[in-house]
Amino acid sequence: MKPTIVSIENVDTTSQRITWKSEFSASGYEVFYKEKDNNYSLLGSVKKKTSFNAKNLISGEKYFYRIRAYIEV
């Protein structure tokens, strides 16, 4: 499942809040960012929430995010 990002807001110079549409059956979500080598690295995960605060970012850099929903069995 691939949720759709609806907004990315600057919280301060080194943090952003990423918000996405929920997936009906998701237990939680993993948040990834794209690195310079075009690979994605895990930033963190949340259960049942549809937002995540990315912290310790480098001021002035552009960040690309991907959200992955998961289901716990």
C-alpha positions as CSV (number, residue, x, y, z in Angstrom):
1,M,0.0,0.0,0.0
2,K,1.3,3.4,-0.9
3,P,-0.5,6.3,0.9
4,T,-0.6,9.8,-0.7
5,I,1.2,12.6,0.9
6,V,-1.1,15.6,1.2
7,S,1.3,18.2,2.8
8,I,4.8,18.9,4.0
9,E,5.1,21.8,6.4
10,N,8.3,23.3,7.8
11,V,8.1,23.1,11.6
12,D,11.4,25.0,12.0
13,T,14.7,25.2,10.1
14,T,15.6,21.5,10.7
15,S,12.2,19.8,10.9
16,Q,9.3,19.1,8.7
17,R,5.8,17.6,9.3
18,I,4.7,15.1,6.6
19,T,1.0,14.4,6.5
20,W,-0.7,11.7,4.3
21,K,-4.1,10.2,3.6
22,S,-4.9,7.1,5.7
23,E,-5.2,3.6,4.2
24,F,-8.3,1.9,5.6
25,S,-6.7,-1.4,6.7
26,A,-3.2,-0.1,7.7
27,S,-1.8,-0.9,11.2
28,G,0.9,1.8,10.8
29,Y,3.2,3.6,8.4
30,E,6.9,3.8,7.7
31,V,8.4,7.1,6.5
32,F,11.4,7.1,4.1
33,Y,13.5,9.8,2.6
34,K,15.4,9.8,-0.6
35,E,19.2,10.0,-0.2
36,K,21.7,11.5,-2.7
37,D,22.4,8.0,-4.2
38,N,18.6,7.7,-5.0
39,N,18.1,5.0,-2.4
40,Y,15.4,5.5,0.3
41,S,16.3,5.3,4.0
42,L,13.8,4.7,6.9
43,L,13.3,7.9,9.0
44,G,10.8,6.2,11.4
45,S,7.4,4.7,11.8
46,V,4.0,5.5,13.4
47,K,1.0,3.4,14.3
48,K,-2.4,4.7,13.3
49,K,-1.2,8.3,12.9
50,T,-1.2,10.0,9.5
51,S,1.6,12.4,10.2
52,F,5.3,12.3,11.1
53,N,7.8,14.9,12.2
54,A,11.1,14.5,10.4
55,K,13.8,16.0,12.6
56,N,17.5,16.8,12.4
57,L,17.3,17.8,8.7
58,I,19.9,20.0,7.1
59,S,18.7,23.5,6.6
60,G,18.5,24.4,2.9
61,E,18.4,20.8,1.6
62,K,15.5,19.4,-0.4
63,Y,13.9,16.3,0.9
64,F,11.8,13.7,-1.0
65,Y,9.6,11.4,1.1
66,R,7.9,8.1,0.6
67,I,5.2,6.6,2.9
68,R,4.6,2.8,3.2
69,A,1.6,1.4,5.0
70,Y,1.8,-1.9,6.7
71,I,-0.6,-4.4,8.2
72,E,0.3,-6.4,11.4
73,V,-0.9,-9.9,11.3
